[in-house]
Amino acid sequence: MAQEIHSSLELESVIGFNGHVVSGLRVHPDKKHLIYPLGWTVIIKRIKDGKQEFLHGHTNNVSCIAVSKNGQYVASGQVNFMSFKADVILWDFEQRSIYAQLSLHKTKVEALSFSPNNKYLVSLGGVDDGSIVVWNIETKQAICGSPATSHSAGHCLTVKYSNNNDHIFVSAGSGTLRVWELDVSNRKIRPLECQTGKLKRVVKCIEIAEDDTFILCGTTSGDIMKVIMKTGLLSECGPVKTKYSLGVTALTLLNSGLLLVGSGSGDFTLCSSSNFKILKKVELEKGVTSIALRGEGQQFFVGTESAQVYRFSYEDFKEELISTGHNSAVKDVAIPYGTSELFATCSQEDIRVWHTDKPKELLRITVPNMTCNSIDFMTDGHSIISGWNDGRIRVFAPVSGKLLLTIYNAHQMGVTAIAGTKDCKRIVSGGGEGQVRVWELKLNSHQMLGSMKEHKDIITCLKIKNDDKECVSASSDGACIIWDLERFVSLQTVIANTFFQTVCYHPEEYQMLTCGTDRKVTYWHVYDGSPIRELEGSQSGTINGLHITQDGKYFVTGGDDKLVKVWDYMEGVVTHIGTAHGGSITSLKICSNSRILVSTSADGAIMRWKFPHASSS
């Protein structure tokens, strides 16, 4: 099959941070790089200038990450389908390559920790696996394994190696806290059960004193337990009065003996590790999931569930936002005509404009408690048009974000698709009730020119012909309709047994492409609505996004199979595949000069790929 011989798409940059991976943000011991997972990829980002490199090798979402003390290795674990092997990959940091692939756990790897002298790696399987395995890094083999908890205890959630002894590590979770001793010669690990008395706690994170004298455990109850490492006895628990709201989710002990604590509500504090008295406090957006020290801790980085990364200096304890991302599904992406320097995305209640080269947020337009479904740039680049679930069309200035125009009650069941004419004088919109409407824009006002109702379900996509005289609408009702934008009547209907998701005109406009839930990419004659050819677009799941190059030679697709595919239009074969997304791909666009390709996914990630074919136009 010709399908098999395709190359890999080259990933150029990634916008996003998975704030749900516990301790997912790490600083490399060289103090120059941040390391964190997003989707199937491990990202290495240079702190100085933000330059990114990528470690590809996982076959599903990366669920945990660890870095060895000497910086030689990075370990990452992944999730997989129920009862399938979930691998741990050991990476050689210098070479940016796979050193070893360790396969024993099933379904998910929950946590990883390196021994202090980089001899061993301990891995913890997730809920369906429940085992702890110790690996010899040199031989790349498992030494031994054991169930993580006793029968009476709940699930184990985290593991952490001691700071000085390659044979001692700690595991903790729901009603379980154990100090393990590794006996290499007999290939066994033996647990000491810690006694926490009447305290019944779920431990989310652990931190061990520099000299291994005590363990600090952050709990879902919002307090911290201090346990003596040697005896396994509880010595204290606090803060007594004001507990951390939504639990303690991240802990880091500084050399000064002070403690950095992050909570599920976004409180980030510096407190004393003896009586847990709070000395300094800031409030961040959403729960804190990672605290990563740089060097001795004069500077540290904090990652949160809102997909934001902050930098702090120990001196002033003020947050500086250094990277942002969407923390929910990205619904749409738009690239302005004639440039590839910036692009816009929308997700839930905001539209964001990004600088392409330094992937950086330039502008955020927020409409609280609303959802933006669809965006586009007007061809002249002077405005961003957007459709919202409250039935309004909103037009914004792309530089200032100022609201230029609102069209109220544009559609009863929300505006679900939007497009602007090339002359920038009209907007075509589609709604949840299936109507297609045309709006004329005037100075400070607008007028509805036509409303066309033939679709019986939500409009998913709209595209306008270059001469602004016709447009095509795709709908979940299984029809695509070509409309006359001067007389406001339908000219042609194509019907298939699918929920159409996206439609595109071929640049010469005598053919069009559709995709949807039937996993097929179909070519149609515009003139008579007859199908020309059908391609098997995906092995699994809906195709949600489709876009074609300006010269019409290539098109791209993406969907629930999480793969970005570049196709040759004439041959109907895949030339390149991009694997990095951890969620379903929701939309993708190629810029007008075919230099870059941007794809977005349901986990909030935005990926920029190098478009593999030179443009001939």
Buried (B, 14 or more C-beta within 10 A) or exposed (E): EEEEEBEEBEBBBBBBBBBBBBBBBBBBBEEBBBBBBBBBBBBBBEBEEBEBEBBBBBBBBBBBBBBBBEBBBBBBBBBBEEEEBBBBBBBEBEEBEEBBEBEBBBBBBBBBBBBBEBBBBBBBBBEEBBBBBBBEBEEEEBBBBBBBBEEEBEBBBBBBBBBEBBBBBBBBBBBBBBBBEBEBEEEBBEBBEBEBEEBEBBBBBBBBBEEBEBBBBBBBBBBBBBBBBEEBEBEEBBBEEEBBEBBBBBBBBBEEEBBBBBBBBBBBBBBBBEEBEBEBEBEBBBBBBBBBBBEEBEBBBBBBBBBBBBBBEBEEBEBEEBBBBBBBBBBBBBBBBEBBEBBBBBBBBBBBBBEBEEBBBBBEBEBEEBBBBBBBBBBEBBBBBBBBBBBBBBBBBBEEBEEBBEBEEBBEEBBBBBBBBBEBEBBBBBBBBBBBBBBBBEEEEBEEBBEBEBBEBBBBBBBBBEEBEBBBBBBBBBBBBBBBBEEBEBBBEBEBEBBBBBBBBBBEEEBBBBBBBBBBBBBBBBEEBEBEEEBEBBEEBBBBBBBBBBBBBBBBBBBBBBBBBBBBBEEBBBBBEBBBBBBBBBBBBBBBBBBBBBBBBBBBBBBBBBBBBEBEE
